Amino acid sequence: MRQAKRVLFVPFGSEGDVNPLLWLAGLLAERGHHPVFLLTPHYGHLAARRGLEWHPIGTEEDFQRMANDPALWKTVTGTWRVARAMHDSLPVYQEAFEKTGGDFDLLVSSSFGLAASALAEARGIPRLMLHLQPMCLRSHGDMPVPVAGCEWFCRAPAIVQDATFFCVDGILNRTMLPPLNRFRESLGLPRLRDFYRDALCGAEGIALLAPDWFAPPQPDWPEGLRQFDFPLIPHPPRALPEALCRWLNAGEAPVLWTHGSANFHLERSHQLAVDVTKAIGGRSLLVGKVAPVFPLPENIFHFPHVPFEDLLPRCRAIVHHGGIGTLSKSFVAGTPQLILPLAHDQHDNAARVERLGAGLEGRPGIRDASKKLHTLLTSQKISAGVSRCRALAVPSALRAARLADWAEELAL
């Protein structure tokens, strides 16, 4: 019989960053272990409804202040806003960690859970860092795509890529390391010298939660990294809300439009959905917590939230921002994807979907989006690519158990 372990989970980011850790926590809870979460109160209900212990990080006001910053969703400034939030929250994480008692056998964190990682290191607690996107890993053979139009960079000579890595490291080490190192010094820990190598890839266990058919393994990835499937749990079909069902049943399958759980600046996105739907015909369903500020025609419907596992099989296609959670669920459902990326890892995710033939990357303008969506709905080539990815993406309990096994091995 396994000895029960206390495992601290510390996600950092939106709901798409929280759900994978909830998925692993559920696997470990089924084995008799005790997961504990440090979470923004905005997502505390996600842990509570699963019966998991959780403690707040910051306040709802803190979350809303960050999420409502328009710069968070811009290509250049978005990542730096996330980094600044990580820096600003260092003392908050320390306070929350100490309130839990800190008596854990393992820490599981997402890529930017660096405060919790340092706190665990200071107490000798093993760490498992989960990278949810291939964008977090650099490689000459599978170069991440940072912004639209830079796919050519993946084919650039190694000397050009090395020069880019050198410049990026210089920026990261000058901007990210000083506040993190001050925090580490307050804990009696040595300074880190390289942000990518020591902070993002310095835990005892490093995992990429994206399968090899989506992100082919690379020889220059960090030593010891292990790769797993998308963190998806098979669900039996669940009933959709009655109002949504009535609208779905009243006409043809719609195109689903969604732009992430933490994006509250959607007026332009809603207008684009209306304009594109008018241009190519059919029906569209807008899903997001922010409702449109203008009346919608009868062929367009808005609903605040619904599990995509249950909704996607009722949709012809999906238009989304390129978040890894939405993307992976679309693969499983066999839904063609038009991705309109904004920032962070989204351009790289879009490029991978397009290379796999399961969707297209578009621009947030009516002409390009209309053309790409029409192609998405009519192309036999894309239909074949969607089918191939759907067969590969089927969740497997056996493959998921491999990650839980490793977590148990790492725990004290």
Long-range contacts (C-beta under 8 A, 24 or more apart in sequence): 2-31, 2-32, 2-33, 2-408, 4-32, 4-33, 4-34, 5-33, 5-34, 5-105, 5-106, 5-408, 5-411, 5-412, 6-33, 6-34, 6-36, 6-103, 6-104, 6-105, 6-106, 7-33, 7-34, 7-35, 7-36, 7-104, 7-105, 7-106, 7-107, 7-108, 7-407, 7-411, 8-36, 8-37, 8-38, 8-97, 8-100, 8-104, 8-106, 8-107, 8-108, 8-116, 8-120, 8-125, 9-35, 9-36, 9-37, 9-38, 9-108, 9-109, 10-37, 10-38, 10-93, 10-107, 10-108, 10-109, 10-110, 10-113, 10-116, 11-37, 11-39, 11-43, 11-109, 11-110, 11-113, 12-86, 12-109, 12-110, 12-111, 12-112, 12-113, 13-82, 13-110, 13-112, 13-262, 14-260, 14-261, 14-262, 14-323, 15-43, 15-46, 15-261, 15-262, 15-325, 16-132, 16-260, 16-261, 16-323, 16-324, 16-325, 16-326, 17-110, 17-132, 18-43, 18-46, 19-46, 19-231, 19-325, 20-110, 20-130, 20-132, 20-209, 20-231, 20-325, 21-108, 21-110, 21-130, 22-46, 22-47, 22-50, 22-52, 23-231, 23-232, 23-233, 23-400, 24-108, 24-130, 24-231, 24-403, 24-404, 24-407, 25-50, 25-52, 25-108, 26-50, 26-233, 27-400, 27-401, 27-403, 27-404, 28-404, 28-407, 28-408, 31-404, 31-408, 33-408, 36-100, 36-104, 38-93, 38-96, 38-97, 38-100, 38-116, 55-96, 55-99, 55-100, 56-96, 57-89, 57-92, 57-93, 57-96, 58-89, 58-92, 67-262, 67-263, 67-264, 68-264, 68-265, 70-265, 72-343, 73-263, 73-265, 73-342, 73-343, 74-342, 74-343, 75-147, 75-148, 75-342, 75-343, 75-347, 77-343, 78-342, 78-343, 78-344, 79-343, 79-344, 80-175, 82-112, 82-344, 83-112, 83-175, 83-176, 86-112, 86-114, 86-115, 87-176, 87-179, 87-180, 89-115, 90-115, 90-179, 90-180, 90-183, 93-119, 94-119, 94-183, 105-411, 105-412, 106-407, 106-410, 106-411, 106-412, 108-407, 109-203, 111-136, 111-200, 114-180, 114-199, 115-183, 117-199, 117-203, 118-180, 118-183, 118-184, 118-187, 118-189, 119-187, 121-187, 121-189, 122-187, 122-188, 122-189, 125-412, 126-204, 126-205, 126-410, 126-411, 126-412, 127-203, 127-204, 127-205, 128-203, 128-204, 128-205, 128-206, 128-207, 128-406, 128-407, 128-410, 129-200, 129-201, 129-203, 129-205, 129-206, 129-207, 130-207, 130-209, 131-200, 131-206, 131-207, 131-208, 131-209, 132-209, 132-210, 132-231, 132-324, 133-210, 133-324, 133-345, 133-348, 133-349, 134-208, 134-210, 134-214, 134-215, 134-345, 134-348, 134-352, 135-344, 135-345, 135-348, 135-349, 136-200, 136-208, 136-345, 137-208, 137-215, 137-218, 137-221, 137-222, 137-225, 138-165, 138-196, 138-220, 139-218, 139-220, 139-221, 140-218, 140-220, 141-216, 141-218, 141-219, 141-220, 142-215, 142-216, 142-218, 144-345, 144-348, 145-347, 145-348, 145-350, 145-351, 146-347, 146-348, 147-347, 148-341, 148-347, 148-361, 148-363, 150-347, 151-351, 169-194, 169-195, 169-196, 172-196, 197-222, 201-225, 204-410, 205-406, 205-407, 205-410, 207-403, 207-406, 209-403, 210-324, 211-392, 211-393, 213-356, 213-389, 213-392, 214-352, 214-356, 215-352, 226-406, 228-399, 228-400, 228-402, 228-403, 229-395, 229-396, 229-399, 229-400, 230-324, 230-328, 230-331, 230-393, 230-395, 231-328, 231-400, 232-328, 232-329, 232-332, 232-393, 232-395, 233-395, 233-400, 234-395, 234-397, 235-307, 235-309, 235-310, 237-310, 238-307, 238-309, 238-310, 239-310, 240-306, 240-310, 240-311, 240-314, 241-303, 241-306, 243-303, 244-301, 244-303, 244-306, 244-311, 247-285, 247-301, 248-285, 248-314, 251-283, 251-299, 252-282, 252-283, 252-316, 253-283, 253-314, 253-315, 253-316, 254-282, 254-283, 254-284, 254-285, 254-301, 254-314, 254-315, 254-316, 255-282, 255-283, 255-284, 255-285, 255-315, 255-316, 255-317, 255-318, 255-319, 255-373, 255-377, 256-284, 256-285, 256-287, 256-311, 256-312, 256-315, 256-317, 256-318, 256-319, 256-320, 256-335, 257-284, 257-285, 257-286, 257-287, 257-318, 257-319, 257-320, 258-286, 258-287, 258-288, 258-308, 258-318, 258-319, 258-320, 258-321, 258-326, 259-288, 259-320, 259-321, 259-340, 259-342, 260-320, 260-321, 260-323, 260-326, 261-289, 263-288, 263-321, 263-342, 264-289, 264-290, 266-290, 266-292, 267-292, 267-293, 268-364, 269-340, 269-364, 270-294, 272-364, 272-365, 272-366, 272-369, 273-300, 273-319, 274-300, 275-366, 275-370, 276-319, 276-366, 276-369, 276-370, 276-373, 279-366, 279-370, 280-370, 280-373, 280-374, 280-377, 282-316, 285-311, 285-315, 287-311, 308-333, 309-333, 316-377, 317-373, 317-376, 317-377, 319-362, 319-369, 319-373, 321-346, 322-346, 322-347, 322-349, 322-350, 322-353, 322-361, 323-349, 324-349, 327-353, 328-393, 330-358, 330-359, 331-358, 331-389, 331-390, 331-392, 331-393, 332-390, 332-393, 332-394, 332-395, 333-390, 334-386, 334-387, 334-389, 334-390, 335-386, 336-376, 336-377, 336-382, 336-383, 336-386, 337-376, 338-362, 338-369, 338-372, 338-373, 338-376, 340-364, 340-369, 356-385, 356-388, 356-389, 357-381, 357-382, 357-384, 357-385, 357-386, 357-388, 357-389, 358-382, 358-385, 358-386, 358-388, 358-389, 359-385, 359-386
